[in-house]
Amino acid sequence: MKFGFIGAGVVAQTIARHVLPYGHEVLLSNSRGPDTLGDIVSKLGRGASAGTPQQAADQDVVVLSVAWARVPEALASVPDWSGRILIDATNRINPDNPSDLGDLTGPTSSEIVADQAAGARVVKAFNTIPMQWIDDASREKPRTVLFISGDDGRAKKALGAVLEEVGFAAVDLGTLAIGGRQQQVGGPLAGLNLTLKDRFVL
Ligand SMILES: NC(=O)c1ccc[n+]([C@@H]2O[C@H](COP(=O)([O-])OP(=O)(O)OC[C@H]3O[C@@H](n4cnc5c(N)ncnc54)[C@H](OP(=O)(O)O)[C@@H]3O)[C@@H](O)[C@H]2O)c1
């Protein structure tokens, strides 16, 4: 699978390190242009490249991995989201006041993302855990549970299959409205570290 990333920081690089050893490809982008990503891409190695946000969105799936405050401009840099699988890894955090989660009773954060990316097939994933918990990208790593939510079953299935292949346990929580609320910041599954001891016994 070809992964595009809008945002080339900790989340993008961590996911990239997990999928690259299995033959998947990654294209990272940021707001400053591909030329600024040379060191990161060469460190990631074979299968990694840099591009623009539009090029990231043109991959099989595109991961939104920018700070919440940058979400509107990042999504606006791709004029047409129709049909694209958009993995929302963001957390709705106010950097000026991280402990103030705001009003959590309205639309979920991924529904807000979906509203700003009309026509995209949005799947919420990767947001529930700090990336240092999955820093080990080796084939021997512990099998960590990653929650996914979304309204498009085929998009969730496609992502879930890759997650399982690269050594995670994907748990589908349902829709962006219901599952998204469970896994977003402030929900009961945010910050939950579940690791299966034996990869082959379920
Ligand atoms: N770090 C974690 O452990 C973790 C875990 C789960 C979820 N999250 C969430 O995932 C998101 C990303 O976190 P992170 O830790 O990866 O952040 P980060 O390390 O600060 O990286 C953010 C990236 O976004 C880029 N960016 C900013 N504006 C952009 C734009 N308009 N278009 C394209 N790229 C843009 C930044 O590069 P430039 O500024 O150079 O453009 C940078 O490469 C956040 O919402 C965070 O809450 C983080």
The ligand as an SDF file (V2000), in Angstrom:
LIG
                    3D

 48 52  0  0  0  0  0  0  0  0999 V2000
    3.1300   12.5780   18.9490 N   0  0  0  0  0  0  0  0  0  0  0  0
    2.2980   11.6270   19.3870 C   0  0  0  0  0  0  0  0  0  0  0  0
    2.6700   10.7460   20.1870 O   0  0  0  0  0  0  0  0  0  0  0  0
    0.8740   11.6030   18.8970 C   0  0  0  0  0  0  0  0  0  0  0  0
    0.1320   10.4360   19.1010 C   0  0  0  0  0  0  0  0  0  0  0  0
   -1.1500   10.3610   18.6140 C   0  0  0  0  0  0  0  0  0  0  0  0
   -1.7050   11.4520   17.9260 C   0  0  0  0  0  0  0  0  0  0  0  0
   -0.9730   12.5900   17.7940 N   0  0  0  0  0  0  0  0  0  0  0  0
   -1.6070   13.7140   17.0490 C   0  0  0  0  0  0  0  0  0  0  0  0
   -1.1320   13.6450   15.7080 O   0  0  0  0  0  0  0  0  0  0  0  0
   -0.9500   14.9460   15.1690 C   0  0  0  0  0  0  0  0  0  0  0  0
    0.5100   15.1140   14.7490 C   0  0  0  0  0  0  0  0  0  0  0  0
    1.3330   14.9720   15.8990 O   0  0  0  0  0  0  0  0  0  0  0  0
    2.9200   14.9230   15.7790 P   0  0  0  0  0  0  0  0  0  0  0  0
    3.4220   14.6130   17.1390 O   0  0  0  0  0  0  0  0  0  0  0  0
    3.3490   14.0820   14.6190 O   0  0  0  0  0  0  0  0  0  0  0  0
    3.2430   16.4600   15.4360 O   0  0  0  0  0  0  0  0  0  0  0  0
    4.6330   17.0760   14.9520 P   0  0  0  0  0  0  0  0  0  0  0  0
    5.7550   16.1760   15.2580 O   0  0  0  0  0  0  0  0  0  0  0  0
    4.6440   18.4630   15.4820 O   0  0  0  0  0  0  0  0  0  0  0  0
    4.4660   17.1230   13.3650 O   0  0  0  0  0  0  0  0  0  0  0  0
    3.5050   17.9290   12.7390 C   0  0  0  0  0  0  0  0  0  0  0  0
    3.8610   18.0040   11.2810 C   0  0  0  0  0  0  0  0  0  0  0  0
    2.8440   18.7380   10.5920 O   0  0  0  0  0  0  0  0  0  0  0  0
    3.4740   19.5730    9.6270 C   0  0  0  0  0  0  0  0  0  0  0  0
    2.5410   20.6040    9.2130 N   0  0  0  0  0  0  0  0  0  0  0  0
    2.1060   21.6790    9.8970 C   0  0  0  0  0  0  0  0  0  0  0  0
    1.2250   22.3760    9.1510 N   0  0  0  0  0  0  0  0  0  0  0  0
    1.0860   21.6980    7.9940 C   0  0  0  0  0  0  0  0  0  0  0  0
    0.3190   21.9160    6.8170 C   0  0  0  0  0  0  0  0  0  0  0  0
   -0.5130   22.9570    6.6890 N   0  0  0  0  0  0  0  0  0  0  0  0
    0.4110   21.0160    5.8010 N   0  0  0  0  0  0  0  0  0  0  0  0
    1.2390   19.9620    5.9090 C   0  0  0  0  0  0  0  0  0  0  0  0
    2.0000   19.7130    6.9940 N   0  0  0  0  0  0  0  0  0  0  0  0
    1.9210   20.5830    8.0180 C   0  0  0  0  0  0  0  0  0  0  0  0
    4.7210   20.0310   10.3670 C   0  0  0  0  0  0  0  0  0  0  0  0
    5.7200   20.4930    9.5110 O   0  0  0  0  0  0  0  0  0  0  0  0
    5.8700   22.0420    9.0810 P   0  0  0  0  0  0  0  0  0  0  0  0
    5.5260   22.8800   10.2890 O   0  0  0  0  0  0  0  0  0  0  0  0
    7.2840   22.1290    8.6790 O   0  0  0  0  0  0  0  0  0  0  0  0
    4.9030   22.2200    7.9670 O   0  0  0  0  0  0  0  0  0  0  0  0
    5.1720   18.7140   10.9820 C   0  0  0  0  0  0  0  0  0  0  0  0
    5.9020   17.9520   10.0400 O   0  0  0  0  0  0  0  0  0  0  0  0
   -1.4100   15.9180   16.2570 C   0  0  0  0  0  0  0  0  0  0  0  0
   -2.7540   16.2530   16.0270 O   0  0  0  0  0  0  0  0  0  0  0  0
   -1.2630   15.1030   17.5400 C   0  0  0  0  0  0  0  0  0  0  0  0
   -2.1670   15.5380   18.5470 O   0  0  0  0  0  0  0  0  0  0  0  0
    0.3060   12.6920   18.2410 C   0  0  0  0  0  0  0  0  0  0  0  0
  1  2  1  0
  2  3  2  0
  2  4  1  0
  4  5  1  0
  4 48  2  0
  5  6  2  0
  6  7  1  0
  7  8  2  0
  8  9  1  0
  8 48  1  0
  9 10  1  0
  9 46  1  0
 10 11  1  0
 11 12  1  0
 11 44  1  0
 12 13  1  0
 13 14  1  0
 14 15  2  0
 14 16  1  0
 14 17  1  0
 17 18  1  0
 18 19  2  0
 18 20  1  0
 18 21  1  0
 21 22  1  0
 22 23  1  0
 23 24  1  0
 23 42  1  0
 24 25  1  0
 25 26  1  0
 25 36  1  0
 26 27  1  0
 26 35  1  0
 27 28  2  0
 28 29  1  0
 29 30  1  0
 29 35  2  0
 30 31  1  0
 30 32  2  0
 32 33  1  0
 33 34  2  0
 34 35  1  0
 36 37  1  0
 36 42  1  0
 37 38  1  0
 38 39  2  0
 38 40  1  0
 38 41  1  0
 42 43  1  0
 44 45  1  0
 44 46  1  0
 46 47  1  0
M  CHG  2   8   1  16  -1
M  END
$$$$
